[in-house]
Amino acid sequence: MTLTERDKKYIWHPLKQHQTHPESLGIVKAKGVMLTDEHGNEYIDAISSWYTCMFGHCNDYIINKVHAQMQQLDQVMFSDFTHPAAVELSEKLIAILPKNQSKIFFNDNGSTAVESAIKMALQYYFNTGEKRTAFIAFENGFHGDTFGAMSASGLSVYNGPFEDFLIDVQRIPTPNGKNHNEILRQLEEIVIHNNVAAFIYEPIVQGAAGMKIHDINGVDEILQFCKNHEIITIADEVMTGFGKTGKNFASEYMETKPDIICLSKALTGGMVPMAITSCTQKIYDAFLSNDIAKGYFHCHTYSANPIGCAAAIASIELLQSEEIKTNIKRISKAHKEFSEKIASHKKVKSTRQIGVIFALDLNTNTERYGSLRDILLSSFMKEGIFLRPLGNTIYIQVPYIITMEQLDKIYNTIEKILDNLL
Ligand SMILES: *Cc1c(COP(=O)(O)O)cnc(C)c1O
């Protein structure tokens, strides 16, 4: 029996309607940018397995660091102890995060990094004695699948059955360079009618919404508004962090820095799950008290797992290497050229690009998860490329180590499929 067949017996997959999409392809190996399936077919991983393996799959540098850590210290309770890998990772993160960040809190995944941020914001105001319980978030944002994170997310396809149980979130449109007066008017309105604790946002690029890119000045204006109204700003950099936008963090594009930052995905280069919620000294200080209940009583069993820390340390070292920096510039340039070229294709409605992120919208109408998407997905797989379109949007987010030849293959296949299929 194939893995695909054995899988069906016991496994319930995420994000899958098993009645209409019953099959999962067995992947048995990954190296660099290539995935190998159980039949020996190879695919270029053009979305870095959900923006995680940015330094390539099974990266030797990360493997070696993780291996050494495994022989030294595997797991220890972080509520009671500390360890070298956690300390070193925190030092390395603080050195590259926006200057106002001064404390590192460990989580297990992107959703819990966001969940922590939301709880920190709520407890910040609880501790300081001010009643603030509402949140502001962008339309169509995605922040994860736990309750708080899901509340902040504006993609209703995920939230339907749970809407009655979510926390209070007011939505504003994303800035497009033309709507800033309208957004500021809405913000004024929101703060009159709500006690807003925090604004949570994906800085500049909304990933799950289809790599939607925002107007930088517009985001800055919103952040400034929040500062003026003592609304805590939470940058969800789970997708955008670690070089994808051409800077280490997307928050570097704005002058106003967030109070809290959520990180995961490429944090460990895709080796193991781990996440971070960082914050300013001011947030941290609001939890200091002789009253034990004012502390932050949120913990995951594997907090600051040493193996995860070792993978993250290795990934940050790679991110800072000249080789990776050069690669990010090389891919950004290639994307830009492809973006300009493909924009005039008659089946393309619009294109956008920032750093190693490229996206195009098709000139067709279809449901977000309708059949066109499935046809596209399987056509790309047949051509040896794993691309996962989101509705009408085809996007690329390749590992930094991809060669020009592999990148050209992705571009050419997109063109070929646009020419022939649609
Ligand atoms: C993926 C993602 C999350 C959720 O992370 P998980 O590890 O899947 O829980 C949260 N925010 C953003 C912006 C993401 O892209």
The ligand as an ORCA input file, in Angstrom:
! r2SCAN-3c Opt
* xyz 0 1
  C       0.817     31.132      9.679
  C       0.453     32.367     10.374
  C      -0.034     32.355     11.697
  C      -0.326     31.075     12.447
  O       0.818     30.326     12.666
  P       0.663     28.762     13.020
  O       2.061     28.333     13.302
  O       0.100     28.121     11.785
  O      -0.233     28.642     14.172
  C      -0.281     33.555     12.313
  N      -0.074     34.715     11.674
  C       0.383     34.780     10.406
  C       0.600     36.104      9.763
  C       0.666     33.608      9.704
  O       1.106     33.668      8.448
*
